[in-house]
Amino acid sequence: MAIITNKRSVMTLYSGAIDILSHRVRIVLAEKGVSYEVINVELRGKSEDLLELNPYGSVPTLVDRELALYEPNIIAEYLDERFPHPPLMPVYPVARAKARLIVYRFDREWGPLIRKLESGKVNDIRVAAKELISYILQLMPVFSSSPYFLGDDFTLVDCCLAPVLWRLPAWGITFSPTEAKVINKYAERLFQRDSFQASLTESEQELRKLSEVETA
């Protein structure tokens, strides 16, 4: 966390145009209807301005007046508490703890695979894709049992999953027709939300279009 001296009247998000964690935060911001400015950061370089706010120079980084936050789950929960409606976490402590644990497991288990998928190394991509497919298939009963991951309400868990599912075609990940029917039904429910559409950058839209053309 960093305390900054120049107060800003509008939130500022340092974001990567195709960065999956930035996408997660953009969905939360859109779901909350928050006005904010975006500063796009090239992932290969580190902005000096960003390094002054975040010692790791990573995205996403959110600046809200005197506060700078730079861990996606901390940012997401901060936004959920700062703007309570609509709520994106369960009300009761036990349910909230379970939701946090699910997000933690996604990041711990899926995060390394996603980094390999985006590495450009053929062998790493092949192995990571196989493992990610296995994880996603384990979730099929959840996808088919309720509208959203935790039930009837859209939550931060769905905010984590949506950017991953959006990128599957770009990573060359496919499923059998039966599997795809279940997964796509859940995914399209997320993609059709106004908040998700508002969260997409031009690069993310193109990412999906190009992958659909290549697989057509």
Summary of the structure (lengths in Angstrom):
residues: 216
radius of gyration: 17.3
end to end distance: 45.6
largest distance: 55.1
contacts: 621
relative contact order: 0.14
helix: 58%
strand: 10%
